[in-house]
Amino acid sequence: MISVDIYKKLKYFNLDISFRLNNEVLVIQGPSGSGKTTVLDCICGIREPDSGTIIINGNTVFSSAEKLNTPISSRNIGYVFQDYALFPHMTVKNNILFGMRSKGIKDTAYCERLMDTFKIKHLEHRHPSQISGGEKQRGALARALSVKPELLLMDEPFSALDSDTRQGMYSEFLEFKRTWNISILLITHSDEEAKLLGDRVIKLREGHEAGDTIYRRPQ
């Protein structure tokens, strides 16, 4: 169970959000500048809330009352950034291995499994500049999962893809969710993505929740 109750004063408004997440896809949807990415950054430790708590499977990683702010490296979280943030000087395989080594994971068979799962084994020796947008997305997802996270954060992961590639990645994402038992927090501005990919959707407007809707996808 992921528990988030945070408040942060921003330049034009105050972010005030509270939610629970448990082995599902929770989508936070809203326009640009509504505070969506700030939520992810606070959860992973890139930014610090002004007050509140963040608890991941019983482990408190942030508490203003306890003056606790666990470092990024000690939070068991995977993060897929909007621009994928793959290291350009590393091959696809080494990007994945980097994530594993950062957590002291030496199981190289797990790296092979990730590349097979996301259909990028044939790209293992290529650099990010040598692969397509969809392939970068798969590589970024594999690297995020390489740390064996308890929570996966995804910030507009499909926004940079062309329409045809994006539709294909939607199908792959839904298949991935059926296969991996992990809590996922996905950020998007798209109604289509929210309804298609989310088990539950929080609409965010200027730092505040504007509604929580459950979508039930056909099985």
Secondary structure, 3 states (H helix, E strand, C coil): CEEEEEEEECCCCEEEEEEEECCCEEEEECCCCCCHHHHHHHHHCCCCCCEEEEEECCEEEEECCCCEECCHHHCCEEEECCCCCCCCCCCHHHHHHHHHHHCCCCCHHHHHHHHHHCCCHHHCCCCHHHCCHHHHHHHHHHHHHCCCCCEEEEECCCCCCCHHHHHHHHHHHHHHHHHCCCEEEEEECCHHHHHHHCCEEEEEECCEEEEEEECCCCC
